[in-house]
Amino acid sequence: MTQDDLRGLDALLERMDGIDDDDARQAARELLERDPENPEALFCLADRADLSHDEGEARKYLERAVTELRRRIDGKPRLDDPEGRLLAVALERLAFNALLTDDDERTLALAEELIDFDDDDETLGRTLLYRSLMALGRFREILERSLAEADDVLFALHGRALALFCLSGPGPEASRALWDAIALEPDLPYYLLQYWEVPDSGSDDDEEQQAWEICNLAGLLSEPWLADEDRMGWFATAAVLFGYLTDRLPDWVIDEARPHMERAGILAVLEMVQAQMEALLQEKEQITLEEMDEMALKLLREMSDLSGQS
């Protein structure tokens, strides 16, 4: 390849990174005429197809890009290498596409390939893996994998809680697992159960952007947790108890939950726990929201398990 050829390729790559969609697509097509399976060009066309809401076309381009990247990469892909990073993004997008079409086996296979070279958990590979295992009902595998994790992984903790509930019922072990999951992302249940409004996705505010990300994660978990009334009721009970103590519940949720808690004998116990928490809070001059959450979870763990047994 001559220097002129290389300069021409570089120019096309620069055009593909441009803001103008039509120009980027044209540059990608010209690049494919010179290099028929160029992964950057295929990825560019897939990206622009996503913007035009043509998921089928995007998937075909991504599949071609993944096939070519697998062929080009010698040995194990690396995320600090441009081709390895592009492969990771393409696998992630294909996995989400499979998830949205309820192809959970394919989601799982793509997630497995992704986490195989994502040693530092930089992608959503583990999120997709546990989400697909939950959808497939492979609860014993979830327990085995989640217990082997070196660090806390949000979807592994939710998967473990759901697995223990489905395999053994709402006993102490399942309850502890659910409190662990809530502790890692305390706001997630309130988006999942639609107790809170969806954040503004277009906001420039950092807190609003973080809330939007949590809301998206909640959306991925909603189907496994809301699959039947038993799961939903158990999960909602935990959310209401924790939200009651940490002032996360809207008034309408409290009004709806109060009669049920009174009939179940939970309200009196919860008010006693709340009194304990208020006494502890009075001992501190200042307390952060994180410290308040930790205090509430500690008291809830000691109160009872979520089957209602002391």
Secondary structure, 3 states (H helix, E strand, C coil): CCHHHHHHHHHHHHHHCCCCHHHHHHHHHHHHHHCCCCHHHHHHHHHHHHHCCCHHHHHHHHHHHHHHHHHHCCCCCCCCCHHHHHHHHHHHHHHHHHHHCCCHHHHHHHHHHHHHCCCCCCCCHHHHHHHHHHHHCCHHHHHHHHHHCCCCCHHHHHHHHHHHHHHHCCCHHHHHHHHHHHHHCCCHHHHHCCCCCCCCCCCCCHHHHHHHHHHHHHHHHHHHHCCCHHHHHHHHHHHHHHHHHCCCCCHHHHHHHHHHHHHHCHHHHHHHHHHHHHHHHHCCCCCCHHHHHHHHHHHHHHHCCCCCCC
